Amino acid sequence: MQELLSYFHNFQILSKDSQAQLLAISHLLHLKKNEILQPIGHTCKTIYFVQKGIARIFYYKDGIDITECFAFENQIIARVESLFTQRPSQKGIQIIEAAELVAINATALFKLYDEYHDIERLFRKIFEQGYVDTVNRLESLQFHTAEERYVHLLKEMPDVLQRVSLKYIAAYLGITQVSLSRIRAGVR
């Protein structure tokens, strides 16, 4: 779980006691490719840290499988809208490359906030970064062409083409696989 503590350290330095408290409410999960970590229609009660592998948040729109985001190594993934509202989500989380995750019990985490202010600050910073990432993603869809989004994706995640199915990449970019093939041919 050293990777998790290192990730936290990038946002906030935690006391030894806070680190111990976080580790006490966390446990390791091993999942296979294509496993559903959290199904659509369930309420999110867990925050996940990806130590190895890849996960994605997905949903269906008009019967089409849409990828909202990917989480690679050293990234957090959660259906935050469900986590904070405690309502079932219209999104799910799927493992798309065999994964090792650290699961953090959100109910226990939120109880720690009152006593461990460095933990509260840490997760506020993590969730703020997640919010900024979401806004940037929405603005990318609004203001950039599919080709620009593809080039940016390759810059941010250079090995995405080797590790993620083209159908998920196309869905993430908001285009068809045929359009993705045309863009890939033109960008090379």
C-alpha positions in Angstrom: 0.0 0.0 0.0 3.0 2.2 -0.2 1.9 3.4 -3.7 -1.3 4.7 -2.1 0.6 6.6 0.6 2.9 8.1 -2.0 -0.1 9.2 -4.0 -1.6 10.9 -1.0 1.7 12.6 -0.3 1.5 14.4 -3.6 -1.6 16.2 -2.3 -1.1 16.4 1.4 1.5 15.3 4.0 -0.3 13.1 6.5 0.7 12.3 10.1 1.7 8.8 10.9 -1.6 8.3 12.8 -3.6 9.6 9.8 -1.8 7.2 7.5 -2.5 4.3 9.9 -6.2 5.3 10.1 -6.5 5.3 6.3 -4.8 2.0 5.9 -7.1 0.5 8.5 -10.2 1.3 6.4 -8.5 0.1 3.1 -8.1 -3.3 1.6 -6.5 -4.8 -1.5 -8.6 -6.2 -4.3 -7.5 -8.3 -7.3 -9.8 -8.2 -10.3 -9.8 -9.8 -13.7 -10.1 -8.1 -17.1 -13.8 -7.2 -17.9 -15.0 -7.7 -14.3 -17.6 -5.2 -13.2 -16.3 -3.5 -10.0 -19.4 -1.5 -9.4 -22.6 -2.1 -11.5 -24.9 0.5 -12.9 -27.8 1.2 -10.5 -25.8 0.7 -7.3 -24.8 3.4 -4.8 -21.1 4.1 -4.6 -19.7 3.6 -1.0 -16.0 3.0 -2.0 -13.2 5.0 -3.4 -10.6 3.0 -5.3 -6.9 3.6 -6.0 -5.5 1.8 -9.0 -2.2 0.2 -8.1 -2.0 -1.9 -11.3 -4.2 -2.2 -14.3 -6.9 0.0 -15.8 -10.5 0.7 -14.9 -13.2 2.8 -16.6 -16.4 4.5 -15.7 -19.1 3.8 -18.3 -22.8 4.2 -19.0 -25.3 3.5 -21.7 -26.9 6.2 -23.8 -29.5 5.1 -26.3 -28.1 1.6 -26.0 -24.5 2.7 -26.8 -21.7 1.9 -24.3 -20.0 5.2 -23.5 -16.7 5.5 -21.6 -16.6 8.5 -19.3 -13.1 8.2 -18.0 -10.2 5.8 -17.6 -8.1 5.3 -14.4 -4.6 4.0 -14.8 -2.0 3.2 -12.2 -1.7 5.7 -9.4 -5.1 7.2 -10.0 -8.3 7.3 -8.0 -11.7 6.1 -9.4 -15.1 6.5 -7.9 -18.6 7.5 -9.0 -18.5 10.7 -7.0 -22.0 11.9 -7.8 -23.3 8.7 -6.1 -20.8 8.8 -3.3 -21.8 12.3 -2.2 -25.6 12.0 -2.8 -25.9 8.4 -1.7 -28.1 7.7 -4.6 -27.8 4.9 -7.1 -25.6 5.8 -10.1 -26.5 5.5 -13.8 -22.8 4.7 -14.3 -20.7 1.6 -13.5 -17.0 0.8 -13.1 -15.4 -1.9 -15.2 -11.9 -3.4 -15.0 -10.5 -3.4 -18.6 -7.0 -4.7 -17.7 -6.4 -7.1 -14.8 -6.1 -4.9 -11.8 -4.9 -4.5 -8.3 -6.9 -1.9 -6.4 -7.0 -0.4 -2.9 -10.6 0.0 -1.8 -11.2 2.7 0.7 -14.5 2.5 2.7 -16.0 6.0 2.1 -18.4 5.8 5.1 -15.4 5.2 7.5 -13.4 7.8 5.6 -16.0 10.5 6.1 -16.1 9.7 9.8 -12.4 10.3 10.1 -12.8 13.9 8.7 -13.8 15.4 12.1 -10.9 14.0 14.0 -8.1 14.0 11.4 -8.2 17.3 9.6 -5.2 16.4 7.4 -7.3 13.5 6.0 -10.2 15.9 5.3 -7.8 18.3 3.5 -6.3 15.5 1.6 -9.6 14.3 0.2 -10.8 17.8 -0.4 -7.7 18.4 -2.6 -8.2 15.0 -4.4 -11.9 15.7 -5.1 -11.0 19.3 -6.2 -8.5 17.9 -8.7 -11.2 15.4 -9.9 -13.6 18.3 -10.4 -11.1 20.3 -12.4 -10.3 17.1 -14.5 -14.1 16.7 -15.2 -14.5 20.3 -16.3 -11.4 20.0 -18.5 -12.9 16.9 -20.1 -16.3 18.6 -20.7 -14.5 21.6 -22.2 -12.5 19.3 -24.4 -15.7 17.8 -25.8 -17.2 21.2 -26.3 -14.3 23.1 -27.8 -11.9 20.7 -29.4 -12.1 18.5 -32.5 -12.0 14.8 -32.3 -8.5 14.8 -33.7 -7.4 17.3 -31.1 -8.9 15.2 -28.3 -7.2 12.1 -29.7 -3.8 13.8 -29.8 -4.3 15.1 -26.3 -5.2 11.6 -25.1 -2.0 10.2 -26.6 0.0 12.9 -24.9 -1.6 12.3 -21.5 -1.7 8.5 -21.8 1.0 7.4 -24.3 0.4 3.7 -23.9 -3.4 3.9 -24.1 -3.5 2.3 -27.6 -1.5 -0.7 -26.4 -3.6 -1.2 -23.3 -7.2 -0.1 -24.1 -9.6 -1.5 -26.7 -10.3 0.9 -29.6 -14.0 0.7 -28.9 -13.5 2.2 -25.5 -11.1 4.9 -26.8 -13.6 5.8 -29.5 -16.4 6.0 -26.9 -14.2 8.1 -24.7 -13.5 10.5 -27.5 -17.2 10.7 -28.4 -16.7 9.3 -31.9 -17.3 6.0 -33.8 -14.5 3.4 -34.3 -14.6 4.2 -38.0 -13.9 7.9 -37.3 -11.1 6.9 -34.9 -9.5 4.8 -37.6 -9.5 7.8 -40.0 -8.1 10.0 -37.3 -5.4 7.5 -36.4 -4.4 7.1 -40.1 -4.1 10.9 -40.4 -2.1 11.5 -37.2 0.6 8.9 -37.9 
